[in-house]
């Protein structure tokens, strides 16, 4: 379905990124989303721009132009590939790393916080 070259960072084909987002959003509607608890993610929830209630809405609005990199290897949460996106939210650039997760389980939001460095968008 998606590229299996997950041992290094690389730019996916635009169609792969579109296909991933389509599957991700459908699966999110059916199974929901699991937000990984990490210090960066928890701190982001305290930021009024990135309130938890807005997180899902921001992720639902992702499009292929928001793609930054992926797929990347993921070994902790079911081994599905991770994809990185960025989104401008009220002037702040947000770093978003998501994965499809295991079959019949929620999609996974691995990272969701203000970007630590400028993100690159190969499809913009």
N, C-alpha and C positions, 0 to 999 in steps of 0.2 A: 504494500500500500504506500508506504513512505520510504524514503531513502534509508538504507541500512548502514550508511557510512557514519556511524555515531562515535567513532573513536577520536574524532577531532572536531573542532569548530568549523563549520562551513556554511555557505549560503545555499539554501534550498532553491529549487525551481519555484517560480511564483505559483504555478499550479499546485505544487505540493503544499505550499503554505495556505492557499485557498481551501484545498481539500481538508487539511488538518483543522482549520478553523470551522469549517462546515460541520465536520464530525464532532469536534469538541463542543460546539454550541448545541447540537442535537442531544448529545449525551448529557450535557449539563442540565438541559430541560427535563430529561427523564430521571437521572440519578442524583442531580444536585452537584455541589462542589465542596470538596474538602480543602480547607485552608490550613496549610502546614504552619504550626506554631514555631516561629523562630524569632529571635530578639528583634531583628530588623523589621519583620512583618508586624510584630506586636507594637513596636514604636510607631510604625506607620498608622496603626489604628487610632493612635492618639492625635494624629494630625487631622485637623478639621477638613482638609482637602481630600483625605483618603479614608474617611470614616468607613467602618465595616459595612454599613448599609449601602454605601455607594460602590463598594468593591465589585460586587456582582454586576451591577449596572455598567461599570467601566469595562469589565471583561466582556460582557455581552456586546458592547459597541466596538470591540476590536475588529479591524479589517486588515486585509493583506498589506496595505500601505504602512501599517503599524509594525510589521514583521521586522525583527532585527537579526536573529540568527537561529539556527537549528535545522534539523533535529540534533539534539545532543543526547548523549547516553545518560540514562537515569537508572540507578540500581537500588534505591532505597524503597520507593513506593510502587512496587509492582513491575519495575523494569520498562515501563513505557517511555517513549522518547519525550524529551523536554523541548519546548520551543520558547524563544524569548521575543517579547513584543514590548513596545514602548507606547505610551499615550500621554499627550499633554492634557493635564487636568488643572484648570485655573492657573495657567502659566507655569506649572511645575511638570517636569518630565518624570513619568512614573515607569519604573522597571517592573515588568511582569513576566514571570517564568511559569509556564503551565504545561500540564501533561494530561493525556487521556486517562491514565490510570489503568487498573486491571479491568477485565471484562465484568460487566454487570455491577460495577462499583462507581462511585462518584468520580468526576474529573478532579484533577488536583491543581491547586494554586500553590506553587512551591515558593515563589517570591512575589511580593507586591509592596514596593516601597519607592520613595523618591530615588531616582537614579543617582548613583555615586559619581558617574562620569557621563559625558555626552554619548548618547546612543547613536548608532548608524542605522539608517533605514534604506536598504538596497532597492526597494520597490517604490520609493517616493520620487 
